[in-house]
Amino acid sequence: VQLQASGGGSVQAGGSLRLSCAGSGSIFSIMGWYRQAPGKQREFVTSITRGGRKNYAEFVKGRFTIFRDNAKNTMYLQMNSLKPEDTAVYLCYVDSDGWGPSSWGQGTQVTVSS
């Protein structure tokens, strides 16, 4: 399994970014994102099942939207109303069997300035 994340960058507070994560191989059951800020533990952000059921962490509800294109085996994360506390490395993952992340992408940096 190979996952290629892209789309990170630097924006000002209130701005938007779209991340993408393209996977090789079969269609994954669950895809999602974690993030890790300097000095902090990795935390769950959002996930989406193959059927389109979504799950969000409370701190991104109403601001972030996850969606996927199964034909392209690609997942996207639209991030709006970004805050400085959203600054982190965002890592995409796949969960093949419902027991948690089984493979990780390389991460993409998101930096939000105030």
Legacy VTK file of the C-alpha trace (Angstrom):
# vtk DataFile Version 3.0
C-alpha trace
ASCII
DATASET POLYDATA
POINTS 114 float
0.000 0.000 0.000
1.328 3.398 -0.972
-0.279 6.676 -0.024
0.778 9.990 -1.484
-0.392 13.109 0.321
-0.230 16.591 -1.151
-1.770 20.040 -0.897
-0.255 21.442 2.274
1.063 24.958 2.509
0.976 28.229 4.409
-2.094 30.392 4.757
-3.369 33.154 6.991
-6.036 32.549 9.580
-9.437 32.288 7.957
-7.991 30.878 4.765
-8.537 27.539 3.071
-6.507 24.608 1.840
-7.363 21.321 0.197
-5.331 18.238 0.907
-5.408 15.098 -1.168
-4.240 11.567 -0.576
-3.927 9.125 -3.439
-3.657 5.431 -2.736
-2.372 2.532 -4.773
-3.924 -0.883 -4.897
-7.455 -1.839 -4.008
-10.214 0.456 -2.787
-9.689 0.989 0.904
-12.422 0.417 3.415
-11.706 3.513 5.494
-9.491 6.467 4.713
-8.783 9.405 6.918
-6.470 11.986 8.393
-4.558 12.484 11.586
-2.439 15.461 12.441
0.567 16.087 14.640
1.726 19.464 15.875
5.230 20.011 17.293
5.472 18.695 20.826
1.991 17.192 20.731
0.566 13.744 20.262
-0.876 12.653 16.974
-4.627 13.261 16.944
-7.504 12.028 14.835
-9.039 14.568 12.466
-11.526 12.805 10.227
-12.336 9.628 8.340
-14.596 8.380 5.581
-15.757 4.896 4.702
-15.955 3.468 1.222
-19.709 4.068 1.366
-19.244 7.725 2.304
-19.949 7.682 6.041
-17.917 10.440 7.672
-16.553 11.008 11.123
-15.047 14.264 12.387
-13.192 15.392 15.457
-15.121 18.061 17.322
-12.498 20.710 16.703
-12.964 20.554 12.903
-16.712 20.099 12.622
-18.238 22.776 10.440
-14.860 23.807 9.034
-13.360 20.709 7.412
-14.993 18.406 4.873
-13.695 15.016 3.854
-14.696 13.339 0.611
-13.336 10.664 -1.655
-13.342 9.549 -5.243
-13.342 5.764 -5.213
-12.729 5.574 -8.957
-9.425 7.371 -8.389
-8.778 5.829 -4.972
-8.204 9.338 -3.738
-9.372 11.146 -0.653
-9.610 14.890 -0.136
-9.770 17.169 2.861
-11.215 20.618 2.309
-10.149 22.853 5.177
-11.905 26.193 5.592
-11.760 28.851 8.283
-8.307 27.697 9.256
-6.940 28.700 12.642
-3.346 28.939 13.871
-4.010 25.919 16.080
-4.619 23.867 12.929
-0.905 24.128 12.196
0.468 20.597 12.022
1.706 17.847 9.784
-1.349 16.140 8.344
-1.025 12.423 7.728
-3.408 10.373 5.674
-4.058 6.764 6.503
-6.071 3.767 5.471
-7.826 1.282 7.687
-8.280 -1.976 5.847
-10.181 -3.934 8.476
-11.789 -1.461 10.868
-9.182 -1.910 13.585
-7.412 1.376 13.062
-4.783 2.774 10.724
-2.872 0.092 8.867
-0.856 2.257 6.473
0.256 5.884 6.525
1.152 8.486 3.950
4.228 10.646 4.308
2.455 13.702 5.736
2.015 17.214 4.453
2.692 20.409 6.412
-0.079 22.913 7.044
0.909 26.233 8.570
-1.663 28.840 9.562
-0.449 32.263 10.591
-2.401 34.763 12.660
LINES 1 115
114 0 1 2 3 4 5 6 7 8 9 10 11 12 13 14 15 16 17 18 19 20 21 22 23 24 25 26 27 28 29 30 31 32 33 34 35 36 37 38 39 40 41 42 43 44 45 46 47 48 49 50 51 52 53 54 55 56 57 58 59 60 61 62 63 64 65 66 67 68 69 70 71 72 73 74 75 76 77 78 79 80 81 82 83 84 85 86 87 88 89 90 91 92 93 94 95 96 97 98 99 100 101 102 103 104 105 106 107 108 109 110 111 112 113
